Structure formats: structure tokens, C-alpha cells
Amino acid sequence: MKKTFSLVIAIALVAALTLSASAALFTDFDSWADFKAGGNPCYTDEDAADYWIGEWNGGNLLDDPVFAEITDGKGVNGSKGLVVYEDGMTNVGLYLFGKKAGIATDYTGSAYLRVWMDLTEVGFRKANWGVIDSSYSLFTTDEVDTDGLPFYYLADGSADWVEMFHGGDGCFGDTQDSDVFGFKGYFAFPVADFWIRENANWEGYDAGTAANAADIHGVYLFWDYSDMLMGGEKFTVDNIEFVADYKVFEPLPSEIEEEPAAAPAAGAYPASGVGGNIISGALIGNETGWGDNADTGRAAAFDGDAATFFDPLGVGDGYCGVDAGEVCTLEKVAILSRDGWASRFLGAMIQGSNDGENWTTLWTSDAEAVSTTEYTVITDLQNNTGYRYYRYFNETSHGDVAEVEFYRAGAAPAAAAAPVAAAAPAKSASAAQTGDIASIAVIALAASLSAAVIIKKRR
């Protein structure tokens, strides 16, 4: 279902987005650049992060080591997946909280939790899924304690869903007449089968209250191995979705090709007036900026408008740049710092890459911007041996920037047009990004006047 992740977390993470009124992704882990452990507010007053793993029905950690790690190549079609395991035979609870930007919390119209699991080397004695609402109340099938509604399994490579049932404890597994050892594929569990857990009921819901699809802020998995010899064996979870029809698959965000954005009006970009062969092509970097704001994504640094600006998620978290379409060297770079934020020019870098993953620094600012109303033009470029991708990036300061103009040395291959937004070669903060965290800021002034000149360009 997914293309291999090349993240954010990142972050991003970026990430779990609503697909339609009837299907929405909680996460496919591709956009998660990091995976942070926190507290378990379902049972304690500790703050949640991305996940907590430990006691299945409480807030205590376990004596046996337990692990949850996002791992490349272990998910659907070789994408990123969440690899989970424990070293013993303890009952384990895995809690995934929707803390990443972009994760939906309202799945109105959804009737099933659908999730992909690779249990090739693992069987469960008992296991069940559940959901967590905004009060951190927990709803699971284990509270039903009957076979309940059927759930369904679709093996990888098969077109036929198989109907299965939970056992008398509301779980699936080999003691529940629903052995899943060696299974690999999608499972679909009815949301109506998730009932409030008595000892994780912060809102005082009546016993038998089912989860509300419009208020889901996390998912939960309980399991223990079916055999003590399985201790340390790994299984994988991926593509956690809420859907109206478990048989219908819609494209995930990581599978959707971006439509190129319309180019700015003719003559609007470049606006510095320095002259030269501007590099045109697809934009790379973050499509959206701080707070998931589309107006402060990468395009804002290439629109010729001094009043707009690219605004990354944080220090070293995002960038903006351009795909030249072929290897070329730079003659110069013109940069206009964001108005009022001269300090964020310190540490700004111009970098080049030929694969979108490995970046070489051509120039670094060791001072704040001298001006936020005039362009700084960089000509003293080191390691300027020729690259296809060029970006503006900052690991020292936050990195806002109003305008960035890359000029190639020599003649342009064709009539230059303003850069347009398009898919970038990769998603991570160290690779060309398309998930939008918007990158970096205002390149201002180099240490010597021989390295940079100021071009007056009033706002």
C-alpha cells in the first residue's frame, strides 16, 4: 500500500491526514521522523508523548524488557513499520497517542479500525485492540467478554477477507479459538466492539459504553505470546486506519503524487533585480510551515513577494530549495531575510546534493542579517562542484526566510520560469522534503564583504 519512506518526524512525521469522510489514516509511520516515549495518562497523571509500552491494564513498567521501534523496510511493501517485541511472557500494553501534527482525531462515519500486522514469527495467547479518547479513557474489545461482532483478516496477496471472532475474553489468539500465528496482512475490528474499560474511565461512562469514532486520540494493543519460546520474537504493526468499509482501500498520503502548483505571475520571481540565470524547476522541502500553515511553506520563499516567508517547524527542522533538473554549479545566491527576524540569519546555509539525501555545504552565515529590507547576494561559494538540488537550511537558528534565488553559472538550458511546487526526492529532514515543515530562514550576511554584497530592494 505504501511507498518506502526515505522521515520527518519526521517528526515528521508528516503524516496522518484525513482521506475522505469515510476513511482516515491514523498513521502509516512513514512521516514520523522520531518516536518519543512519554507517560501513560490512561492510568497516571503523566503527559503523553508518541507512545507508552508496559503494563496492559495499568501505568507500571514491566520487569521484562519491551520494545517498540519504527524500522525501515518492515512495513507494508517494504515501508517503515512499528516493530514490537518483549523478552518475556508478560501481558503487554502498547499505547500510541495522536500527538504528531496532522493526525486526525475525528473519524466520524468510520465503522472499523483496520491495521496491517506481520505476525510471521509470532502467535498470541490473547490479544486485542482498542482506542483512546480525548479524556484518555480506554475502550477495548476485552471489556465485552463475549465473542462480540466478527472481525476480519485479509492475507497479503489474497483478495478474500476471512471472518473471525474474538473468544470469550473478548480477545483473539490461540486460547480464544482465533489463532493468528504466521498471519501477515490486514485486520479489521468493529469500532462498536470497543467498550469502556472500567479502570481507565476518566469520564464516568456507563459500563458497556462504546467508543465514539468522532473522538479518537490514540490506539491500544494488548498482547502476550502464545509460547515462552517466542520471547524476543518481533512482529510489525503498520497502516493504522479508521474506515467505513473495511474492504475499500484508498490511497495513503505517501502514495499520492503531488500536483504541481501554478507558477507565480510572470515577472514576479525573481524579484531582487541582480540579474543572471535563475534556476527554475520543482521546489523541494516543506510544503507547509510552522503550525502546518500552507502560507509559510517552501513556495513562500520563491514567490517574489517580500511580505511572505518560509517558516520551518524549528531549528534544523525543515528547509526550502529547488531541483535544477540537472547538475549545475552556482554563480550566486540572493537572499532576503524575513522582516523583523535578522537574528535568524545566523547559521543559515546554502547546500547542494545530487541524490537529495547527502548534502554538501557551500556557504554558512556566521552573523545575523545586516538588513531585512535588502537582499544579501552570496558569491563566495565553497565546494561549488555542481549539484542538482540546492537548498536553504539552518541548524543554528530557526531559519525563516522571505526570498531565496539560486543562479546557475553559465547559460540556462531553456527559458527559465519561476520554480513550481512538485514532489521532492525524499521525505526526511536530511533529504529533499515534500512533507511540509517549511525550512529555513533568512540567509544574511557573510563574514566578509567579499563573500556577500547587499542589494537594495525595498519592501
C-alpha positions as CSV (number, residue, x, y, z in Angstrom):
1,M,0.0,0.0,0.0
2,K,2.8,2.4,0.7
3,K,5.9,3.8,-0.9
4,T,9.1,3.2,1.1
5,F,9.9,6.1,3.4
6,S,13.2,7.8,2.6
7,L,11.4,10.8,8.0
8,V,10.4,13.6,9.3
9,I,9.3,13.1,12.1
10,A,9.6,13.2,10.6
11,I,8.8,14.3,13.3
12,A,7.9,14.3,10.9
13,L,6.5,13.0,10.9
14,V,4.1,14.3,8.4
15,A,1.7,12.5,8.2
16,A,-1.6,11.0,9.1
17,L,-4.2,13.0,7.2
18,T,-8.0,12.6,6.6
19,L,-8.6,10.9,3.2
20,S,-12.4,11.2,3.0
21,A,-15.4,11.3,5.2
22,S,-15.4,7.5,5.3
23,A,-11.7,6.7,5.6
24,A,-8.9,8.3,7.5
25,L,-5.4,7.3,8.4
26,F,-4.2,7.4,12.0
27,T,-0.6,6.8,10.9
28,D,1.5,4.7,8.5
29,F,4.7,5.7,10.3
30,D,6.3,7.0,7.1
31,S,6.2,10.6,8.2
32,W,7.4,10.1,11.8
33,A,10.9,11.4,12.0
34,D,11.1,10.5,15.7
35,F,9.2,8.3,18.1
36,K,9.2,9.6,21.6
37,A,8.2,7.7,24.8
38,G,6.2,9.5,27.4
39,G,3.8,8.8,30.2
40,N,0.6,6.8,30.2
41,P,-2.3,9.2,31.0
42,C,-4.8,6.4,30.7
43,Y,-3.7,5.4,34.1
44,T,-1.4,8.1,35.5
45,D,-1.2,11.9,35.6
46,E,1.9,11.9,33.4
47,D,1.9,13.6,30.0
48,A,1.7,11.5,26.9
49,A,4.2,11.6,24.0
50,D,4.0,9.4,20.9
51,Y,3.8,6.1,22.8
52,W,4.0,4.2,26.1
53,I,4.6,0.5,26.5
54,G,4.3,-1.5,29.6
55,E,1.6,-2.9,31.8
56,W,-1.5,-3.9,29.9
57,N,-4.0,-2.6,32.5
58,G,-2.1,0.0,34.5
59,G,0.7,2.6,34.4
60,N,3.6,0.5,35.6
61,L,6.6,-0.5,33.6
62,L,7.4,-4.3,33.3
63,D,10.3,-6.3,34.6
64,D,10.8,-8.0,31.2
65,P,12.2,-5.6,28.6
66,V,9.7,-4.5,26.0
67,F,10.3,-2.5,22.8
68,A,8.6,-0.5,20.1
69,E,10.7,0.9,17.3
70,I,9.9,2.4,14.0
71,T,12.0,0.5,11.5
72,D,12.7,0.9,7.8
73,G,11.7,-1.9,5.5
74,K,9.4,-3.7,7.9
75,G,6.1,-2.2,7.0
76,V,3.7,-2.6,4.1
77,N,5.6,-3.2,0.8
78,G,8.9,-2.6,2.5
79,S,8.0,0.8,4.0
80,K,8.5,1.9,7.6
81,G,6.7,-0.1,10.2
82,L,6.4,-0.3,14.0
83,V,8.4,-3.3,15.2
84,V,7.3,-4.5,18.6
85,Y,8.5,-7.3,20.9
86,E,9.2,-8.3,24.5
87,D,11.8,-10.6,26.0
88,G,9.4,-12.5,28.3
89,M,5.9,-13.8,28.6
90,T,4.3,-10.8,30.3
91,N,0.9,-9.3,29.3
92,V,1.9,-6.1,27.5
93,G,0.0,-2.9,26.6
94,L,1.1,-0.7,23.7
95,Y,-0.4,2.8,23.7
96,L,0.0,5.0,20.6
97,F,-1.1,8.6,21.1
98,G,-2.0,11.0,18.3
99,K,0.5,13.7,19.2
100,K,2.1,14.3,15.8
101,A,0.9,17.3,13.8
102,G,-1.7,16.3,11.2
103,I,-3.1,13.2,13.0
104,A,-6.8,13.2,12.8
105,T,-8.9,12.8,15.9
106,D,-12.4,12.8,14.3
107,Y,-13.2,9.7,12.3
108,T,-17.0,10.3,12.0
109,G,-18.5,7.7,9.7
110,S,-15.8,5.1,10.4
111,A,-17.0,1.7,11.5
112,Y,-13.7,-0.3,11.6
113,L,-10.2,0.0,12.9
114,R,-8.1,-1.5,10.1
115,V,-4.4,-2.3,10.7
116,W,-1.7,-4.3,9.0
117,M,0.3,-6.7,11.0
118,D,3.2,-9.1,10.2
119,L,3.0,-12.0,12.6
120,T,5.2,-14.3,10.6
121,E,7.2,-15.5,13.6
122,V,4.7,-14.8,16.3
123,G,1.5,-16.1,17.8
124,F,-0.6,-14.7,20.6
125,R,-2.2,-16.4,23.5
126,K,-4.5,-13.4,23.8
127,A,-4.5,-10.0,22.1
128,N,-6.9,-7.2,21.5
129,W,-7.1,-3.7,20.0
130,G,-8.7,-0.6,21.4
131,V,-8.9,3.1,21.2
132,I,-8.3,6.1,23.5
133,D,-10.5,9.3,23.6
134,S,-9.6,12.9,24.4
135,S,-10.0,12.3,28.1
136,Y,-7.6,9.3,27.9
137,S,-10.4,6.9,28.7
138,L,-9.7,3.5,27.1
139,F,-12.1,1.4,25.1
140,T,-11.2,-2.3,24.2
141,T,-12.8,-5.5,23.0
142,D,-11.6,-7.1,26.2
143,E,-14.3,-5.4,28.1
144,V,-17.0,-7.1,26.0
145,D,-16.0,-10.6,27.3
146,T,-18.0,-12.3,24.5
147,D,-17.3,-13.3,21.0
148,G,-18.9,-10.0,20.0
149,L,-19.1,-8.8,16.4
150,P,-16.9,-10.6,13.8
151,F,-13.6,-9.2,12.8
152,Y,-11.9,-9.8,9.5
153,Y,-8.5,-10.8,8.1
154,L,-7.1,-10.3,4.6
155,A,-3.8,-12.1,3.9
156,D,-1.2,-10.3,1.8
157,G,-1.7,-11.4,-1.8
158,S,-5.2,-12.5,-1.3
159,A,-8.5,-10.9,-2.4
160,D,-10.7,-12.8,0.1
161,W,-11.4,-11.5,3.6
162,V,-11.8,-14.2,6.3
163,E,-14.4,-13.8,9.0
164,M,-13.1,-14.4,12.6
165,F,-14.4,-14.0,16.1
166,H,-13.0,-13.0,19.5
167,G,-13.1,-15.6,22.2
168,G,-15.0,-15.5,25.4
169,D,-12.5,-13.0,26.9
170,G,-13.0,-10.6,24.0
171,C,-9.6,-11.3,22.6
172,F,-8.1,-13.1,19.6
173,G,-5.4,-15.7,19.9
174,D,-4.8,-19.5,20.2
175,T,-6.7,-19.7,23.5
176,Q,-9.6,-17.8,22.0
177,D,-10.3,-20.1,19.0
178,S,-8.8,-17.5,16.7
179,D,-5.1,-18.4,16.3
180,V,-3.2,-15.9,14.2
181,F,0.3,-17.4,14.3
182,G,2.1,-16.7,11.0
183,F,-0.5,-14.3,9.7
184,K,0.6,-11.3,7.6
185,G,-1.9,-8.9,6.2
186,Y,-4.8,-6.6,7.2
187,F,-7.1,-7.0,10.2
188,A,-10.4,-5.0,10.6
189,F,-12.0,-4.6,14.0
190,P,-15.5,-3.0,14.5
191,V,-15.3,0.2,16.5
192,A,-18.6,-0.7,18.1
193,D,-16.8,-3.6,19.8
194,F,-14.5,-1.2,21.7
195,W,-16.2,-0.8,25.2
196,I,-15.1,1.4,28.0
197,R,-12.5,-0.2,30.4
198,E,-13.6,0.1,34.0
199,N,-10.3,1.1,35.4
200,A,-9.5,3.6,32.7
201,N,-12.8,5.5,32.7
202,W,-12.0,9.2,33.4
203,E,-15.4,10.4,32.2
204,G,-17.5,8.1,34.3
205,Y,-19.1,6.4,31.2
206,D,-21.7,3.8,31.9
207,A,-20.5,0.2,31.6
208,G,-20.9,-1.0,28.1
209,T,-20.4,2.4,26.5
210,A,-18.8,2.0,23.1
211,A,-16.1,4.2,21.6
212,N,-17.1,7.3,19.7
213,A,-15.5,7.5,16.3
214,A,-15.6,11.3,16.4
215,D,-13.3,11.3,19.5
216,I,-10.2,9.1,19.0
217,H,-6.8,10.4,20.2
218,G,-4.9,7.1,20.3
219,V,-5.0,3.4,19.7
220,Y,-4.1,0.5,22.0
221,L,-2.8,-3.1,21.6
222,F,-2.7,-5.7,24.3
223,W,-0.9,-9.0,23.7
224,D,1.1,-11.8,25.2
225,Y,2.9,-14.6,23.3
226,S,1.4,-18.0,22.9
227,D,4.7,-19.8,23.7
228,M,7.5,-18.8,26.1
229,L,10.0,-19.8,23.3
230,M,8.7,-16.8,21.4
231,G,10.2,-14.3,23.9
232,G,12.1,-11.7,21.9
233,E,10.4,-12.6,18.6
234,K,9.4,-9.4,16.7
235,F,6.1,-8.5,15.0
236,T,5.2,-5.4,13.0
237,V,2.3,-3.0,13.0
238,D,1.6,-0.6,10.2
239,N,-1.1,1.4,8.3
240,I,-3.5,2.1,11.2
241,E,-6.7,3.4,9.7
242,F,-10.3,4.1,10.5
243,V,-12.7,3.2,7.7
244,A,-16.4,2.9,6.9
245,D,-15.9,-0.2,4.7
246,Y,-13.0,-2.5,5.6
247,K,-12.9,-3.9,2.1
248,V,-12.3,-0.5,0.4
249,F,-8.7,0.8,0.2
250,E,-8.0,4.4,-0.7
251,P,-4.5,5.8,-1.4
252,L,-2.5,6.8,1.6
253,P,-0.8,10.2,1.7
254,S,2.5,8.6,1.0
255,E,1.1,7.2,-2.2
256,I,-0.5,10.4,-3.6
257,E,1.6,12.2,-6.2
258,E,1.5,15.9,-5.7
259,E,0.1,18.1,-8.4
260,P,2.5,20.8,-9.5
261,A,1.4,24.2,-8.2
262,A,0.8,27.1,-10.6
263,A,3.8,29.2,-11.2
264,P,3.8,32.8,-9.8
265,A,2.7,35.5,-12.2
266,A,5.2,36.3,-14.9
267,G,7.9,38.7,-13.7
268,A,7.1,38.2,-10.0
269,Y,10.1,36.0,-9.4
270,P,13.0,36.6,-9.1
271,A,12.5,40.0,-7.6
272,S,16.0,41.0,-6.4
273,G,17.0,42.5,-9.7
274,V,20.5,41.2,-9.5
275,G,20.2,39.5,-13.0
276,G,21.6,36.2,-14.1
277,N,20.4,32.7,-15.0
278,I,17.9,31.9,-12.3
279,I,17.5,28.2,-11.6
280,S,13.9,27.1,-12.2
281,G,12.3,23.7,-11.5
282,A,10.4,21.8,-8.9
283,L,10.5,23.1,-5.4
284,I,11.8,20.8,-2.7
285,G,11.4,21.0,1.1
286,N,8.4,21.5,3.3
287,E,5.1,22.3,1.7
288,T,3.7,23.8,4.9
289,G,5.4,25.7,7.6
290,W,5.1,26.3,11.3
291,G,1.7,25.2,12.7
292,D,1.0,23.3,9.4
293,N,0.5,26.7,7.7
294,A,0.4,26.3,3.9
295,D,1.1,30.0,3.5
296,T,4.6,29.7,5.1
297,G,5.7,26.6,3.2
298,R,8.6,26.4,0.7
299,A,6.7,28.2,-2.1
300,A,6.7,31.4,0.0
301,A,10.5,31.7,-0.5
302,F,10.2,31.6,-4.2
303,D,7.2,33.8,-5.0
304,G,8.9,37.2,-5.4
305,D,6.9,38.7,-2.5
306,A,9.0,40.2,0.3
307,A,5.9,40.1,2.6
308,T,5.7,36.3,2.5
309,F,8.2,34.0,4.1
310,F,9.2,30.4,4.6
311,D,8.9,29.3,8.3
312,P,10.3,25.9,9.4
313,L,8.9,23.9,12.3
314,G,12.0,24.5,14.3
315,V,15.8,24.8,14.3
316,G,17.1,22.2,11.8
317,D,13.6,21.0,11.2
318,G,12.8,21.7,7.5
319,Y,14.2,23.5,4.5
320,C,13.3,25.1,1.2
321,G,15.0,24.6,-2.1
322,V,14.8,23.8,-5.8
323,D,15.5,20.8,-8.1
324,A,17.5,22.2,-11.0
325,G,16.7,19.1,-13.1
326,E,20.3,18.6,-13.9
327,V,23.7,19.1,-12.4
328,C,24.9,22.7,-12.4
329,T,27.2,25.0,-10.5
330,L,26.1,28.2,-8.8
331,E,27.1,31.7,-9.7
332,K,25.4,33.3,-6.8
333,V,22.5,33.2,-4.4
334,A,20.3,36.2,-3.4
335,I,18.6,36.0,-0.1
336,L,16.1,38.3,1.6
337,S,15.7,37.8,5.3
338,R,12.3,37.8,6.9
339,D,11.2,41.2,8.1
340,G,11.9,41.7,11.8
341,W,13.9,38.5,12.2
342,A,17.5,39.4,11.3
343,S,18.8,37.2,14.2
344,R,17.6,34.0,12.4
345,F,20.0,34.5,9.6
346,L,22.9,33.3,11.9
347,G,23.8,29.8,10.8
348,A,21.9,29.9,7.5
349,M,23.5,27.5,4.9
350,I,23.4,27.0,1.2
351,Q,23.8,23.3,0.4
352,G,23.9,21.2,-2.7
353,S,23.1,17.5,-3.3
354,N,22.9,15.1,-6.2
355,D,20.7,12.5,-4.5
356,G,18.5,14.5,-2.2
357,E,20.0,12.7,0.8
358,N,23.6,13.7,1.2
359,W,24.2,17.4,1.4
360,T,27.3,19.5,1.0
361,T,27.6,22.9,2.5
362,L,28.6,25.7,0.1
363,W,28.2,28.7,2.4
364,T,27.3,29.4,6.0
365,S,26.3,32.7,7.7
366,D,28.3,33.4,10.8
367,A,26.4,36.6,11.7
368,E,22.9,38.0,11.9
369,A,21.5,39.7,8.8
370,V,22.6,43.3,8.3
371,S,19.2,44.1,6.7
372,T,15.8,42.6,6.3
373,T,14.8,45.1,3.6
374,E,17.7,44.5,1.2
375,Y,18.9,41.3,-0.5
376,T,22.2,39.7,0.5
377,V,24.0,38.2,-2.5
378,I,26.4,35.4,-1.9
379,T,29.2,34.8,-4.4
380,D,32.0,33.2,-2.3
381,L,30.8,29.6,-2.5
382,Q,32.9,26.7,-1.4
383,N,32.7,23.1,-2.7
384,N,30.8,24.5,-5.7
385,T,31.5,21.5,-7.9
386,G,28.0,21.1,-9.3
387,Y,24.7,19.7,-7.9
388,R,21.2,19.0,-9.0
389,Y,19.4,20.0,-5.7
390,Y,20.1,23.2,-3.9
391,R,18.5,24.2,-0.5
392,Y,18.5,26.9,2.2
393,F,18.9,25.3,5.6
394,N,19.7,26.3,9.2
395,E,20.7,24.1,12.1
396,T,21.7,27.1,14.4
397,S,18.7,29.4,14.2
398,H,15.0,28.9,13.5
399,G,15.5,29.7,9.8
400,D,12.7,31.9,8.5
401,V,13.5,33.5,5.1
402,A,11.5,35.8,2.8
403,E,13.1,35.0,-0.6
404,V,15.8,32.7,-2.0
405,E,17.1,33.0,-5.5
406,F,19.6,30.4,-6.9
407,Y,21.6,31.5,-10.0
408,R,23.4,29.0,-12.1
409,A,26.8,29.6,-13.6
410,G,26.8,29.7,-17.4
411,A,23.8,29.7,-19.7
412,A,20.5,28.3,-18.7
413,P,19.4,25.1,-20.6
414,A,16.0,26.7,-21.5
415,A,13.8,29.7,-20.9
416,A,13.7,30.0,-17.1
417,A,10.4,30.0,-15.3
418,A,9.7,30.5,-11.7
419,P,10.0,27.3,-9.6
420,V,6.8,25.4,-9.1
421,A,5.9,23.0,-6.2
422,A,6.3,19.3,-7.0
423,A,7.3,16.1,-5.4
424,A,10.7,16.1,-3.8
425,P,13.1,13.2,-3.9
426,A,12.7,12.2,-0.3
427,K,10.9,13.0,3.0
428,S,13.4,13.3,5.8
429,A,15.0,16.4,7.3
430,S,18.3,15.2,5.8
431,A,16.7,14.6,2.4
432,A,14.7,16.7,-0.1
433,Q,11.4,17.1,1.7
434,T,7.9,17.2,0.3
435,G,6.1,17.0,3.7
436,D,5.7,20.5,4.8
437,I,7.5,21.7,7.8
438,A,8.9,24.6,5.8
439,S,12.5,25.3,6.1
440,I,14.8,27.8,6.7
441,A,15.4,31.1,7.2
442,V,16.9,34.1,6.2
443,I,20.3,33.9,4.9
444,A,22.0,37.1,5.7
445,L,25.4,38.3,5.5
446,A,28.7,36.5,5.4
447,A,31.7,37.4,7.5
448,S,33.4,39.4,4.8
449,L,32.1,41.8,2.1
450,S,33.9,39.7,-0.5
451,A,31.6,36.8,0.4
452,A,28.4,38.8,0.2
453,V,27.1,42.1,-1.0
454,I,23.9,43.9,-0.1
455,I,21.5,44.7,-3.0
456,K,18.9,47.4,-2.1
457,K,15.4,46.1,-2.6
458,R,12.8,47.9,-0.6
459,R,9.6,46.3,0.5
